[in-house]
Amino acid sequence: MRIIPFRGFVALAAGVGLLLSAGAASAHDTSYNAARTEALTRPCFGALLDHQLKTCGGKRYKTRGHHYGYYGTKSHATINCDTASRAFVEDTVRRMRSGGVLRLVAKNRSCVGSLQITRSLTIIGDSPSRLPVLVAPNGESCLRINPSADKVILKNVLLSSARGGQSACIYASNSELTLQNSSVRYEGESAAVHVAGGRFNLINSYIVARTRSVALALNGSQLFAEQSGITSTADGVYATLNGDSHIQGVTVQQLADWKGFERGEDAVGLEIRLDSADSILSIDDLKVEHFAEGVVLSGAGEALLANSLIDFSKHGIRSKLNRVRIIDNRILSDEIAINVDGGTGFIGKNYIAKVRTAGILATARGEIRAVDNAIDPAPEGCPNLKWGDLDPAQRVCTPWYRGSEFDIPANAVSQYMFSDYWPRI
């Protein structure tokens, strides 16, 4: 019998071993390639496979602790409010570049923080469940905007300050602030929004304030407000304005929270002072309701108040401007509808009702030019009414149709207002 040499068996075993090693290597390569392909085709899941991977679709992505959910750069960033801490939110805002865009996403939880904004920035809110995207800590502001931030835009943002104390929810100084499709809900001692200098744009937005002060305060600013609402337990808007300003389609209403209490019984809906003689304030389609005084205008400039409704007031409109035009309004006031306490008032085509003291009144410092006004006084009239120190001879409780004629703007078919040539936002 022939004996097979042992070295052949060794060679055969070595060959089998090489085949097994090759198969194992092939399997390893296949697994590696599969994982690599998965990481390339689904880069966000690649971040879970390898914590050293710093990119997710070209953006930084953090996975540790409360930082998870943030991605972006210093120019464009998104924060998940469900997981982000206050310190992280505030730090992200400080690091944003001028002109950057920050998105706050609040699905189940709001971001908490007091943001110090020093550069131009756009903040976009994303809240499917209508949660506030940012809640201010007790006694602090939601946002403080420094003069170095030229323009700040809040879009689709819901802000809440439940215990504001002496701090406004938004405070802006010498910058341009825009609220677009946004809401501010405030409870505290100060104004919900306080703008000093610069310009304030309020577009399709709401300011709701339970305050002892005023919902919106502006000092030395320009105001452009369209299709918005302002509600307050005390005063609505107090503004000293520079340059030209425009209000259109805005509702100012006193909340019923303190109705019947002394705290809010003498509130003013809209009080505006024009600082410069060449300033013009244009108010159109305004609605002011449930304030003791509806609209108070004073200062050195001129104003137009047209196509507006003032209801549930004691005194409708009081003006101390150099010149005011009050055209085609509906004014329902218990005491005085229009009081020209200074300057000249051009008053035409107004419907006035419910008054018991005067439909249209001018003091010794004021002058009235009126035409085509209809006054429907209260049935009891005013002979037995005692109101302040007003001379009964100045009380006008009968319809007033006569007055010096004057031209009413846009009363001709061929003449239109500026807003008629451009669609409203």
ROMITI-968166 format. One record per atom (N, C-alpha, C): x, y, z. Coordinates in steps of 0.1 Angstrom, whole numbers, padded with zeros to 4 digits, always signed. Layout:
XYZ ...
end
This chain:
+0009-0012+0000 +0000+0000+0000 +0009+0012+0000 +0004+0022-0008 +0012+0035-0010 +0008+0045+0001 +0018+0051+0007 +0015+0061+0018 +0017+0075+0012 +0006+0083+0014 +0006+0097+0009 +0015+0105+0018 +0024+0113+0013 +0033+0121+0021 +0025+0131+0030 +0030+0133+0042 +0023+0142+0051 +0023+0157+0047 +0033+0160+0039 +0034+0174+0035 +0023+0178+0025 +0017+0168+0018 +0006+0171+0009 -0006+0175+0016 -0009+0168+0027 -0020+0171+0036 -0019+0185+0041 -0006+0188+0045 -0004+0201+0050 -0007+0212+0040 -0003+0209+0027 -0005+0219+0017 -0020+0220+0014 -0027+0208+0014 -0042+0209+0012 -0048+0217+0023 -0044+0215+0036 -0050+0222+0047 -0047+0237+0045 -0035+0240+0041 -0032+0254+0039 -0040+0261+0029 -0043+0253+0018 -0052+0258+0007 -0066+0261+0012 -0071+0251+0020 -0084+0254+0026 -0084+0266+0035 -0074+0267+0043 -0073+0279+0051 -0072+0292+0044 -0065+0292+0032 -0065+0304+0024 -0079+0308+0019 -0086+0297+0014 -0099+0300+0009 -0109+0305+0020 -0108+0300+0032 -0116+0305+0043 -0112+0319+0047 -0099+0322+0047 -0095+0336+0050 -0100+0345+0039 -0099+0341+0027 -0104+0350+0016 -0119+0352+0017 -0126+0341+0021 -0141+0343+0023 -0144+0353+0034 -0137+0351+0045 -0139+0360+0056 -0136+0375+0053 -0124+0376+0045 -0121+0390+0041 -0132+0396+0032 -0137+0387+0023 -0147+0391+0013 -0159+0395+0021 -0163+0387+0031 -0175+0391+0039 -0173+0404+0047 -0161+0406+0052 -0157+0418+0059 -0158+0430+0050 -0153+0428+0037 -0154+0439+0028 -0168+0443+0024 -0176+0432+0022 -0190+0434+0019 -0197+0442+0030 -0195+0438+0042 -0201+0445+0054 -0197+0459+0054 -0183+0461+0053 -0178+0475+0053 -0184+0484+0042 -0184+0478+0030 -0189+0485+0019 -0204+0489+0021 -0212+0479+0026 -0226+0481+0029 -0228+0493+0039 -0220+0492+0050 -0221+0503+0059 -0217+0516+0054 -0206+0516+0046 -0201+0528+0039 -0212+0534+0029 -0218+0525+0022 -0228+0529+0012 -0240+0535+0020 -0244+0528+0031 -0255+0533+0039 -0252+0547+0045 -0239+0549+0049 -0236+0562+0055 -0236+0573+0044 -0232+0569+0032 -0232+0579+0021 -0246+0583+0016 -0254+0572+0015 -0268+0575+0010 -0277+0581+0020 -0274+0577+0033 -0282+0583+0044 -0273+0589+0054 -0268+0601+0051 -0257+0606+0060 -0261+0609+0074 -0274+0613+0076 -0278+0615+0090 -0277+0603+0099 -0280+0591+0093 -0279+0579+0100 -0264+0575+0102 -0256+0580+0093 -0242+0578+0094 -0236+0584+0107 -0243+0595+0111 -0239+0601+0124 -0241+0592+0136 -0251+0584+0135 -0254+0574+0146 -0244+0563+0145 -0239+0559+0134 -0229+0548+0133 -0216+0552+0138 -0212+0564+0135 -0199+0569+0139 -0200+0582+0146 -0197+0583+0159 -0199+0596+0166 -0188+0606+0162 -0178+0601+0155 -0168+0611+0150 -0172+0618+0138 -0183+0613+0131 -0187+0620+0119 -0193+0633+0122 -0188+0644+0117 -0192+0657+0121 -0202+0664+0111 -0205+0657+0100 -0213+0663+0090 -0225+0655+0088 -0236+0662+0084 -0249+0655+0081 -0255+0663+0070 -0252+0658+0058 -0257+0666+0046 -0250+0679+0045 -0238+0680+0049 -0230+0692+0047 -0232+0702+0059 -0239+0697+0070 -0241+0706+0082 -0236+0699+0094 -0232+0707+0104 -0227+0702+0117 -0239+0695+0124 -0237+0685+0131 -0248+0678+0138 -0243+0673+0151 -0249+0676+0161 -0245+0673+0175 -0255+0662+0180 -0249+0652+0187 -0257+0641+0192 -0257+0639+0207 -0249+0647+0214 -0247+0645+0228 -0256+0654+0236 -0263+0648+0246 -0270+0655+0256 -0281+0664+0250 -0282+0676+0256 -0293+0685+0252 -0289+0693+0239 -0278+0691+0234 -0274+0697+0221 -0280+0690+0209 -0285+0678+0211 -0291+0670+0200 -0303+0677+0194 -0303+0678+0181 -0314+0685+0174 -0309+0698+0168 -0297+0703+0171 -0292+0715+0165 -0284+0711+0153 -0286+0718+0142 -0278+0717+0130 -0278+0730+0123 -0267+0732+0116 -0266+0744+0108 -0252+0751+0109 -0252+0763+0105 -0239+0771+0105 -0243+0784+0113 -0233+0793+0113 -0235+0806+0119 -0244+0815+0111 -0246+0811+0098 -0255+0819+0089 -0269+0813+0089 -0271+0800+0090 -0284+0793+0089 -0283+0782+0099 -0292+0783+0109 -0292+0773+0120 -0307+0770+0124 -0308+0757+0129 -0321+0753+0134 -0319+0747+0148 -0328+0751+0157 -0328+0745+0171 -0341+0738+0174 -0339+0726+0179 -0351+0718+0183 -0354+0721+0198 -0365+0729+0200 -0368+0733+0214 -0371+0722+0223 -0375+0710+0218 -0378+0699+0226 -0366+0694+0235 -0354+0697+0230 -0342+0692+0237 -0332+0702+0240 -0333+0714+0235 -0323+0725+0237 -0324+0731+0251 -0313+0734+0257 -0313+0741+0270 -0313+0756+0268 -0316+0764+0278 -0316+0778+0277 -0302+0783+0273 -0292+0778+0280 -0278+0783+0277 -0275+0780+0263 -0279+0769+0257 -0275+0766+0243 -0282+0775+0234 -0295+0778+0236 -0303+0787+0228 -0297+0801+0228 -0294+0806+0239 -0288+0820+0240 -0274+0820+0234 -0266+0810+0236 -0253+0810+0230 -0253+0809+0215 -0263+0801+0210 -0264+0801+0195 -0268+0814+0189 -0276+0822+0196 -0280+0835+0191 -0268+0844+0191 -0260+0844+0201 -0248+0852+0202 -0238+0849+0191 -0237+0836+0187 -0227+0832+0177 -0232+0835+0162 -0245+0838+0161 -0250+0840+0147 -0243+0852+0140 -0241+0851+0127 -0235+0862+0120 -0246+0872+0116 -0242+0884+0112 -0251+0894+0108 -0258+0890+0095 -0271+0891+0095 -0279+0886+0084 -0283+0872+0084 -0280+0865+0095 -0282+0851+0097 -0297+0848+0099 -0301+0835+0097 -0315+0830+0098 -0315+0819+0109 -0323+0821+0119 -0324+0811+0129 -0338+0805+0130 -0340+0792+0129 -0353+0786+0130 -0354+0779+0143 -0365+0782+0150 -0368+0776+0163 -0380+0767+0161 -0378+0754+0164 -0388+0744+0162 -0393+0739+0175 -0406+0741+0178 -0412+0737+0191 -0424+0728+0188 -0421+0715+0189 -0432+0705+0187 -0439+0701+0200 -0431+0698+0210 -0437+0694+0223 -0433+0703+0235 -0424+0712+0232 -0418+0720+0243 -0413+0733+0237 -0414+0744+0244 -0409+0757+0240 -0395+0759+0243 -0388+0767+0235 -0374+0771+0239 -0376+0781+0251 -0367+0781+0260 -0367+0791+0271 -0354+0799+0270 -0355+0812+0271 -0343+0820+0271 -0347+0835+0270 -0337+0843+0273 -0337+0858+0270 -0326+0861+0260 -0330+0864+0248 -0321+0865+0237 -0315+0879+0236 -0302+0881+0236 -0295+0893+0234 -0291+0894+0219 -0297+0903+0212 -0295+0903+0197 -0286+0915+0194 -0274+0913+0189 -0265+0924+0186 -0262+0925+0171 -0267+0916+0163 -0265+0917+0149 -0279+0915+0142 -0279+0919+0129 -0291+0917+0121 -0294+0903+0120 -0307+0899+0123 -0311+0885+0124 -0325+0883+0120 -0328+0872+0114 -0342+0867+0111 -0344+0855+0119 -0355+0855+0127 -0359+0844+0135 -0372+0839+0130 -0373+0826+0126 -0385+0820+0120 -0390+0809+0130 -0402+0809+0133 -0408+0800+0143 -0415+0788+0135 -0414+0777+0141 -0420+0765+0135 -0427+0757+0147 -0440+0759+0148 -0447+0753+0160 -0460+0747+0155 -0460+0734+0150 -0472+0727+0145 -0483+0727+0156 -0480+0726+0168 -0490+0725+0179 -0493+0739+0185 -0489+0750+0179 -0491+0763+0183 -0486+0766+0197 -0475+0760+0201 -0468+0763+0213 -0460+0776+0210 -0457+0784+0221 -0447+0795+0219 -0434+0789+0216 -0427+0794+0206 -0414+0789+0203 -0403+0795+0213 -0407+0806+0220 -0397+0811+0229 -0405+0817+0241 -0401+0812+0253 -0407+0817+0266 -0396+0824+0274 -0399+0836+0279 -0390+0843+0286 -0389+0839+0301 -0377+0838+0307 -0376+0835+0321 -0383+0846+0329 -0387+0843+0341 -0394+0852+0350 -0386+0865+0352 -0393+0876+0350 -0386+0889+0352 -0376+0893+0341 -0376+0886+0330 -0366+0889+0319 -0374+0891+0306 -0367+0897+0297 -0373+0900+0283 -0371+0887+0275 -0380+0886+0265 -0379+0876+0255 -0367+0879+0246 -0367+0892+0241 -0356+0897+0232 -0352+0911+0236 -0339+0913+0236 -0334+0927+0238 -0325+0929+0226 -0329+0939+0218 -0322+0942+0205 -0314+0955+0206 -0301+0953+0204 -0292+0964+0206 -0291+0973+0193 -0287+0985+0194 -0286+0994+0182 -0277+0988+0171 -0267+0979+0175 -0258+0974+0165 -0266+0964+0155 -0278+0960+0159 -0286+0951+0150 -0295+0960+0142 -0291+0962+0129 -0298+0972+0121 -0312+0967+0118 -0314+0954+0115 -0327+0949+0112 -0329+0935+0118 -0340+0934+0125 -0344+0921+0131 -0358+0918+0127 -0360+0906+0121 -0373+0901+0116 -0377+0889+0124 -0389+0890+0129 -0396+0878+0136 -0407+0873+0127 -0406+0861+0122 -0416+0856+0112 -0422+0843+0118 -0435+0842+0118 -0442+0830+0123 -0438+0827+0137 -0435+0837+0145 -0429+0834+0159 -0440+0837+0169 -0441+0828+0179 -0450+0830+0190 -0441+0832+0203 -0442+0844+0209 -0434+0847+0221 -0444+0848+0233 -0439+0843+0244 -0446+0844+0257 -0438+0849+0268 -0443+0858+0276 -0437+0863+0288 -0448+0863+0299 -0449+0852+0307 -0460+0850+0316 -0457+0858+0329 -0445+0861+0333 -0442+0869+0345 -0431+0879+0341 -0435+0889+0333 -0425+0898+0328 -0420+0908+0339 -0428+0911+0349 -0424+0921+0359 -0422+0935+0352 -0410+0941+0354 -0407+0954+0349 -0401+0953+0335 -0399+0941+0330 -0393+0939+0317 -0403+0937+0306 -0401+0944+0295 -0410+0942+0283 -0406+0928+0277 -0415+0922+0270 -0412+0910+0263 -0402+0913+0252 -0404+0923+0244 -0394+0928+0234 -0390+0942+0236 -0377+0944+0237 -0372+0958+0238 -0362+0960+0227 -0364+0970+0219 -0356+0973+0207 -0351+0988+0208 -0338+0990+0205 -0333+1003+0206 -0326+1007+0193 -0331+1017+0187 -0325+1023+0175 -0322+1012+0164 -0331+1004+0161 -0330+0994+0151 -0344+0993+0144 -0344+0985+0133 -0357+0983+0127 -0362+0969+0130 -0373+0968+0137 -0379+0956+0141 -0392+0953+0134 -0393+0941+0128 -0405+0936+0121 -0411+0924+0127 -0424+0925+0130 -0431+0913+0134 -0441+0909+0123 -0439+0898+0117 -0447+0893+0106 -0453+0880+0109 -0466+0879+0108 -0474+0866+0111 -0469+0861+0125 -0468+0870+0135 -0463+0866+0148 -0472+0871+0159 -0470+0866+0171 -0478+0869+0182 -0470+0871+0195 -0473+0881+0203 -0466+0883+0216 -0477+0883+0226 -0475+0874+0236 -0484+0873+0248 -0476+0876+0260 -0481+0887+0267 -0474+0893+0278 -0482+0895+0290 -0476+0892+0302 -0482+0895+0315 -0471+0902+0324 -0474+0914+0327 -0463+0921+0335 -0467+0935+0338 -0458+0943+0343 -0460+0957+0346 -0456+0967+0335 -0449+0962+0325 -0443+0971+0315 -0451+0969+0302 -0446+0975+0291 -0452+0973+0278 -0448+0959+0273 -0457+0953+0265 -0454+0940+0259 -0442+0942+0249 -0443+0953+0241 -0433+0956+0231 -0429+0971+0233 -0416+0973+0235 -0411+0987+0237 -0400+0990+0227 -0403+0999+0218 -0393+1003+0208 -0389+1017+0210 -0376+1019+0211 -0370+1033+0213 -0362+1036+0201 -0366+1046+0193 -0359+1050+0181 -0361+1040+0170 -0355+1042+0158 -0356+1032+0147 -0370+1032+0142 -0374+1020+0138 -0387+1018+0131 -0393+1004+0135 -0406+1004+0136 -0414+0992+0140 -0424+0989+0129 -0423+0977+0124 -0432+0972+0114 -0440+0961+0120 -0454+0962+0120 -0463+0952+0126 -0472+0947+0114 -0470+0935+0110 -0477+0930+0098 -0484+0917+0101 -0497+0916+0100 -0504+0904+0103 -0500+0898+0116 -0499+0906+0126 -0495+0901+0139 -0504+0906+0150 -0502+0900+0162 -0510+0903+0174 -0501+0906+0186 -0505+0916+0194 -0499+0918+0207 -0510+0918+0217 -0508+0908+0227 -0518+0906+0237 -0512+0909+0250 -0517+0919+0258 -0510+0922+0270 -0519+0924+0282 -0516+0916+0293 -0523+0919+0305 -0513+0927+0314 -0515+0940+0314 -0505+0949+0319 -0512+0961+0326 -0505+0967+0335 -0510+0980+0341 -0505+0992+0333 -0497+0990+0322 -0491+1000+0315 -0498+1001+0301 -0491+0997+0291 -0495+0998+0277 -0491+0986+0269 -0498+0982+0259 -0494+0970+0252 -0482+0973+0243 -0482+0985+0236 -0472+0988+0227 -0467+1003+0230 -0454+1004+0232 -0448+1017+0235 -0437+1020+0225 -0438+1032+0219 -0428+1036+0209 -0423+1050+0213 -0410+1052+0213 -0404+1065+0217 -0395+1070+0206 -0398+1081+0199 -0390+1086+0188 -0388+1076+0177 -0399+1069+0173 -0398+1059+0162 -0407+1062+0151 -0406+1054+0141 -0416+1053+0130 -0424+1041+0131 -0437+1042+0128 -0446+1030+0129 -0453+1027+0116 -0452+1015+0112 -0459+1010+0100 -0466+0997+0104 -0480+0998+0106 -0488+0986+0110 -0499+0983+0100 -0500+0971+0097 -0510+0966+0087 -0517+0953+0092 -0530+0953+0091 -0537+0940+0093 -0533+0933+0106 -0533+0940+0117 -0528+0935+0130 -0538+0938+0141 -0536+0932+0153 -0544+0934+0164 -0536+0937+0177 -0541+0946+0185 -0534+0950+0197 -0545+0950+0208 -0543+0942+0219 -0553+0941+0230 -0545+0943+0243 -0552+0950+0252 -0546+0953+0265 -0556+0955+0276 -0552+0952+0288 -0561+0954+0299 -0561+0969+0304 -0550+0976+0300 -0549+0990+0303 -0549+0998+0290 -0539+1007+0288 -0538+1014+0275 -0533+1005+0264 -0538+1009+0252 -0534+1001+0240 -0520+1005+0234 -0519+1017+0228 -0507+1021+0221 -0504+1035+0226 -0491+1037+0230 -0486+1051+0233 -0474+1052+0224 -0473+1063+0216 -0462+1065+0207 -0459+1080+0205 -0446+1082+0205 -0441+1095+0201 -0433+1092+0188 -0438+1098+0177 -0433+1094+0163 -0425+1105+0157 -0415+1101+0150 -0407+1109+0141 -0409+1106+0127 -0409+1116+0118 -0411+1113+0104 -0425+1109+0101 -0427+1102+0089 -0441+1098+0085 -0443+1083+0090 -0456+1081+0094 -0460+1068+0099 -0474+1064+0093 -0477+1051+0093 -0489+1046+0086 -0495+1035+0094 -0508+1036+0096 -0515+1025+0103 -0527+1022+0094 -0529+1009+0091 -0540+1005+0082 -0545+0991+0086 -0558+0990+0088 -0564+0977+0091 -0560+0972+0105 -0559+0980+0115 -0554+0976+0128 -0566+0977+0138 -0568+0967+0146 -0578+0967+0157 -0571+0969+0170 -0576+0978+0178 -0571+0980+0192 -0582+0979+0201 -0581+0969+0211 -0593+0966+0219 -0588+0964+0234 -0597+0969+0243 -0594+0967+0257 -0600+0953+0261 -0592+0945+0268 -0596+0932+0272 -0606+0934+0284 -0615+0923+0286 -0625+0924+0296 -0621+0919+0309 -0608+0916+0311 -0603+0910+0323 -0606+0919+0335 -0604+0932+0333 -0605+0941+0345 -0617+0951+0342 -0627+0946+0334 -0638+0955+0331 -0646+0958+0344 -0649+0970+0347 -0656+0974+0359 -0647+0977+0371 -0634+0975+0369 -0624+0978+0380 -0618+0992+0377 -0614+0999+0388 -0609+1012+0386 -0596+1012+0378 -0588+1001+0379 -0575+1000+0373 -0575+1004+0358 -0586+0999+0351 -0585+1001+0336 -0596+1010+0331 -0603+1018+0340 -0615+1025+0335 -0612+1038+0327 -0600+1044+0328 -0596+1056+0321 -0586+1053+0310 -0586+1041+0305 -0576+1037+0295 -0578+1044+0282 -0567+1046+0274 -0567+1052+0261 -0563+1042+0251 -0571+1041+0240 -0568+1031+0230 -0555+1034+0222 -0555+1046+0216 -0544+1050+0207 -0540+1064+0210 -0528+1066+0216 -0523+1079+0219 -0510+1082+0212 -0510+1091+0203 -0499+1094+0194 -0495+1109+0195 -0482+1111+0196 -0477+1125+0195 -0467+1125+0184 -0468+1135+0176 -0459+1137+0165 -0449+1148+0169 -0436+1144+0168 -0425+1153+0173 -0421+1164+0164 -0422+1162+0151 -0418+1172+0141 -0429+1178+0133 -0428+1191+0129 -0438+1198+0122 -0441+1192+0108 -0431+1186+0102 -0433+1180+0089 -0437+1165+0089 -0441+1160+0101 -0445+1146+0102 -0460+1145+0097 -0463+1134+0090 -0476+1131+0086 -0480+1117+0091 -0491+1116+0098 -0496+1103+0103 -0508+1099+0095 -0508+1088+0088 -0520+1083+0081 -0526+1071+0087 -0539+1072+0091 -0546+1061+0098 -0558+1058+0090 -0559+1045+0085 -0570+1041+0077 -0575+1027+0082 -0589+1026+0082 -0595+1013+0085 -0590+1009+0099 -0591+1018+0109 -0587+1015+0123 -0600+1011+0130 -0599+1003+0140 -0610+0999+0149 -0605+1000+0163 -0611+1009+0171 -0608+1010+0185 -0621+1008+0194 -0620+0999+0203 -0632+0995+0210 -0629+0993+0225 -0639+0997+0233 -0639+0995+0248 -0629+1003+0256 -0624+1014+0250 -0616+1023+0258 -0623+1036+0262 -0620+1042+0274 -0626+1054+0278 -0623+1065+0267 -0611+1066+0263 -0608+1075+0252 -0603+1067+0240 -0609+1069+0229 -0605+1061+0217 -0591+1065+0211 -0591+1077+0205 -0579+1082+0199 -0575+1096+0204 -0562+1097+0208 -0557+1110+0212 -0545+1114+0203 -0546+1125+0197 -0535+1130+0188 -0530+1143+0193 -0517+1145+0193 -0511+1157+0197 -0497+1159+0191 -0492+1171+0192 -0479+1174+0187 -0479+1184+0176 -0468+1184+0168 -0466+1195+0158 -0470+1192+0144 -0473+1179+0141 -0475+1175+0127 -0489+1175+0123 -0492+1167+0112 -0505+1166+0107 -0509+1151+0106 -0523+1148+0106 -0527+1135+0106 -0540+1134+0098 -0542+1122+0092 -0555+1118+0085 -0560+1106+0092 -0573+1107+0097 -0580+1095+0103 -0592+1093+0094 -0593+1081+0087 -0603+1079+0078 -0608+1065+0079 -0621+1063+0075 -0627+1050+0073 -0625+1041+0085 -0627+1046+0097 -0624+1039+0110 -0637+1039+0118 -0636+1030+0128 -0647+1028+0138 -0642+1029+0152 -0648+1038+0160 -0645+1040+0174 -0658+1037+0182 -0658+1027+0190 -0670+1022+0196 -0668+1020+0211 -0679+1020+0219 -0678+1018+0233 -0668+1027+0240 -0669+1040+0237 -0660+1049+0243 -0668+1061+0250 -0661+1068+0259 -0667+1080+0264 -0664+1092+0255 -0651+1093+0252 -0646+1103+0243 -0640+1096+0231 -0645+1099+0219 -0640+1092+0207 -0626+1097+0202 -0625+1110+0198 -0613+1115+0192 -0610+1128+0198 -0598+1130+0203 -0593+1143+0208 -0580+1146+0201 -0580+1158+0196 -0568+1163+0188 -0563+1176+0193 -0549+1176+0193 -0542+1189+0196 -0531+1191+0185 -0533+1185+0174 -0523+1186+0163 -0525+1200+0156 -0514+1204+0149 -0516+1216+0141 -0527+1214+0131 -0528+1203+0125 -0539+1201+0115 -0543+1186+0115 -0556+1183+0116 -0560+1169+0115 -0572+1169+0106 -0573+1158+0098 -0584+1155+0089 -0591+1143+0094 -0604+1144+0098 -0612+1133+0103 -0623+1131+0093 -0622+1120+0085 -0630+1119+0073 -0637+1105+0073 -0650+1104+0072 -0657+1092+0069 -0655+1081+0079 -0657+1085+0092 -0656+1076+0103 -0669+1073+0110 -0670+1062+0118 -0681+1059+0126 -0677+1060+0140 -0683+1069+0148 -0679+1072+0161 -0691+1071+0171 -0690+1062+0180 -0701+1060+0190 -0695+1062+0203 -0698+1074+0209 -0693+1078+0222 -0704+1083+0231 -0702+1080+0244 -0712+1084+0254 -0712+1099+0256 -0700+1106+0256 -0700+1120+0259 -0697+1129+0247 -0684+1128+0243 -0680+1137+0232 -0674+1128+0221 -0678+1130+0208 -0673+1122+0197 -0660+1128+0192 -0660+1141+0188 -0647+1147+0183 -0645+1160+0191 -0633+1161+0197 -0630+1173+0204 -0617+1178+0199 -0617+1190+0192 -0606+1197+0187 -0601+1207+0198 -0591+1202+0205 -0586+1210+0217 -0574+1219+0213 -0570+1219+0200 -0559+1227+0195 -0558+1225+0181 -0552+1235+0174 -0550+1234+0159 -0564+1235+0152 -0563+1230+0139 -0575+1230+0131 -0579+1216+0127 -0592+1214+0129 -0598+1201+0125 -0607+1202+0113 -0604+1194+0103 -0612+1193+0091 -0620+1180+0092 -0633+1182+0094 -0642+1171+0099 -0653+1169+0089 -0654+1158+0082 -0664+1156+0072 -0668+1142+0070 -0681+1140+0067 -0687+1127+0063 -0686+1117+0075 -0687+1122+0087 -0686+1113+0098 -0700+1110+0103 -0702+1098+0108 -0715+1094+0114 -0712+1093+0129 -0719+1101+0137 -0717+1101+0152 -0730+1098+0159 -0729+1089+0169 -0741+1085+0176 -0738+1083+0191 -0749+1083+0199 -0750+1080+0213 -0745+1092+0222 -0740+1103+0216 -0734+1114+0224 -0744+1121+0233 -0740+1125+0245 -0749+1132+0254 -0743+1146+0257 -0730+1149+0253 -0725+1162+0256 -0722+1170+0243 -0715+1164+0234 -0712+1171+0222 -0708+1161+0211 -0714+1164+0199 -0709+1156+0187 -0696+1160+0182 -0695+1173+0180 -0682+1179+0175 -0680+1192+0184 -0669+1192+0190 -0666+1203+0200 -0652+1209+0197 -0652+1222+0198 -0639+1230+0197 -0637+1238+0209 -0626+1238+0216 -0623+1247+0227 -0618+1260+0221 -0614+1268+0230 -0609+1282+0226 -0596+1281+0218 -0589+1270+0220 -0576+1269+0213 -0578+1261+0199 -0589+1256+0197 -0592+1248+0185 -0601+1255+0175 -0600+1251+0162 -0608+1256+0151 -0614+1244+0143 -0627+1245+0140 -0633+1234+0133 -0638+1239+0119 -0635+1231+0109 -0642+1233+0096 -0648+1219+0093 -0662+1220+0092 -0669+1207+0092 -0679+1208+0080 -0682+1196+0074 -0691+1195+0064 -0697+1180+0063 -0710+1179+0061 -0717+1166+0058 -0714+1156+0069 -0716+1161+0082 -0715+1151+0093 -0729+1149+0098 -0732+1136+0102 -0745+1133+0107 -0743+1129+0122 -0751+1136+0131 -0750+1133+0145 -0763+1128+0150 -0763+1117+0157 -0775+1111+0163 -0773+1110+0178 -0778+1120+0185 -0775+1121+0199 -0783+1111+0207 -0779+1109+0220 -0787+1101+0229 -0801+1107+0231 -0811+1099+0233 -0824+1104+0234 -0826+1115+0245 -0819+1113+0256 -0821+1122+0268 -0814+1135+0266 -0806+1136+0256 -0799+1149+0253 -0789+1153+0264 -0786+1166+0266 -0776+1170+0275 -0780+1182+0284 -0792+1187+0284 -0795+1199+0293 -0793+1196+0308 -0795+1184+0312 -0794+1181+0327 -0781+1174+0330 -0773+1172+0320 -0760+1165+0322 -0750+1174+0329 -0743+1168+0339 -0732+1175+0345 -0719+1168+0342 -0711+1175+0334 -0698+1168+0330 -0687+1178+0331 -0679+1176+0341 -0667+1185+0343 -0671+1200+0344 -0662+1208+0339 -0665+1223+0339 -0669+1228+0326 -0674+1219+0317 -0677+1223+0303 -0689+1233+0304 -0688+1244+0297 -0698+1254+0296 -0710+1248+0288 -0722+1248+0294 -0734+1242+0287 -0736+1248+0273 -0731+1261+0271 -0733+1267+0258 -0725+1260+0247 -0714+1253+0251 -0706+1246+0241 -0711+1232+0238 -0722+1228+0245 -0727+1215+0242 -0735+1215+0230 -0732+1206+0221 -0740+1205+0208 -0746+1191+0208 -0759+1189+0210 -0766+1176+0210 -0775+1175+0199 -0776+1184+0189 -0784+1183+0178 -0776+1180+0165 -0782+1174+0155 -0774+1171+0143 -0768+1183+0137 -0756+1182+0133 -0748+1193+0127 -0745+1190+0113 -0750+1197+0104 -0748+1195+0090 -0740+1207+0084 -0741+1218+0090 -0735+1230+0084 -0721+1232+0089 -0713+1239+0081 -0699+1242+0084 -0693+1248+0072 -0680+1253+0074 -0673+1258+0062 -0669+1246+0053 -0671+1248+0040 -0668+1238+0031 -0653+1236+0029 -0649+1224+0027 -0634+1221+0024 -0634+1208+0016 -0623+1207+0009 -0621+1195+0000 -0617+1183+0009 -0625+1172+0006 -0623+1159+0013 -0614+1151+0004 -0603+1145+0009 -0594+1137+0001 -0601+1126-0005 -0598+1123-0018 -0602+1111-0025 -0617+1111-0027 -0624+1123-0027 -0638+1123-0029 -0642+1123-0044 -0632+1124-0053 -0635+1124-0067 -0632+1110-0072 -0639+1106-0083 -0637+1093-0088 -0623+1090-0094 -0617+1100-0099 -0604+1099-0105 -0592+1100-0095 -0595+1102-0082 -0585+1103-0072 -0585+1091-0063 -0573+1086-0060 -0572+1074-0052 -0562+1076-0041 -0562+1067-0031 -0552+1067-0021 -0540+1058-0026 -0528+1060-0019 -0516+1053-0023 -0519+1038-0022 -0526+1033-0011 -0528+1019-0009 -0537+1013-0020 -0544+1021-0027 -0553+1015-0038 -0545+1009-0049 -0532+1013-0051 -0524+1009-0062 -0515+0997-0059 -0516+0992-0047 -0508+0981-0043 -0516+0971-0034 -0515+0958-0036 -0523+0949-0028 -0518+0949-0014 -0527+0947-0005 -0523+0946+0009 -0516+0933+0012 -0507+0934+0022 -0499+0922+0025 -0508+0912+0033 
end
